[in-house]
């Protein structure tokens, strides 16, 4: 008496995998972009910004918007990104 086990056949099965571009970092990709946002490409527009009394080097406006990101290793300071709401001048500073 033989006990038969029926195994499913997967001969015609096609497997497709996809990886997020940040899953395999490359030197070229890092050179092409200044900031990699973990929330996605469209989330950068929704990022909250604060206002600080800082004089804009571009137009002399007395206030600038800013936000911070941790771009380097955790034991180093974050990077502060400034932008002027009046003229659009942007710059960054490492802390």
C-alpha positions in Angstrom: 0.0 0.0 0.0 1.5 3.3 -1.1 0.5 6.6 0.5 0.6 9.3 -2.1 1.3 12.9 -1.3 0.1 15.4 -4.0 2.6 18.2 -4.4 1.6 21.4 -6.1 3.2 22.2 -9.4 4.9 25.6 -9.8 6.4 25.1 -13.3 4.6 28.1 -14.9 4.8 30.4 -12.0 6.5 33.8 -12.6 8.0 35.6 -9.5 8.5 39.3 -9.7 10.3 41.3 -7.0 10.8 45.0 -6.6 13.2 46.9 -4.3 13.0 50.5 -3.1 15.9 52.5 -4.6 17.2 53.2 -1.1 17.5 49.5 -0.4 20.8 49.2 -2.2 22.7 52.5 -1.8 25.3 53.5 -4.3 27.9 56.2 -4.5 26.4 57.5 -7.8 22.8 57.7 -6.3 24.1 59.6 -3.3 25.8 62.1 -5.5 22.6 62.7 -7.5 20.5 63.7 -4.5 21.2 65.9 -1.5 18.6 64.5 0.8 17.0 61.1 0.9 13.6 61.3 2.6 12.5 58.1 4.3 8.9 59.1 3.9 8.9 59.2 0.1 9.4 61.7 -2.6 6.2 63.6 -2.1 6.4 63.8 1.7 9.1 66.5 1.5 6.5 69.1 0.6 4.5 68.2 3.7 7.5 68.4 6.0 6.9 70.8 8.9 9.1 73.9 9.1 9.7 76.3 11.9 10.5 80.0 11.6 13.6 81.6 13.1 14.8 85.2 13.4 17.8 84.7 11.0 18.7 87.3 8.4 18.5 85.9 4.8 21.9 86.3 2.9 19.9 86.6 -0.3 17.5 89.4 0.3 18.0 90.6 3.9 14.6 89.3 5.2 14.7 89.0 9.0 13.0 85.6 9.2 13.8 82.2 7.6 12.1 78.8 7.7 14.2 75.8 8.8 14.0 72.1 9.3 16.6 69.5 10.5 17.6 66.1 9.2 20.0 63.5 10.5 22.2 62.9 7.4 25.3 61.7 9.0 25.9 59.0 11.7 24.0 59.2 14.9 27.0 60.4 17.0 27.3 63.5 14.8 25.1 66.5 14.7 22.1 67.0 12.4 22.0 69.2 9.3 19.8 72.4 9.4 18.2 73.4 6.1 17.2 77.1 5.8 15.0 78.7 3.2 13.7 82.2 2.9 9.9 82.5 2.4 10.4 85.9 0.7 13.0 85.2 -2.0 13.4 81.4 -1.9 17.1 81.5 -1.0 18.2 78.1 0.5 21.3 77.0 2.3 22.3 74.3 4.9 24.5 74.1 7.9 26.0 71.1 9.7 25.7 71.2 13.5 
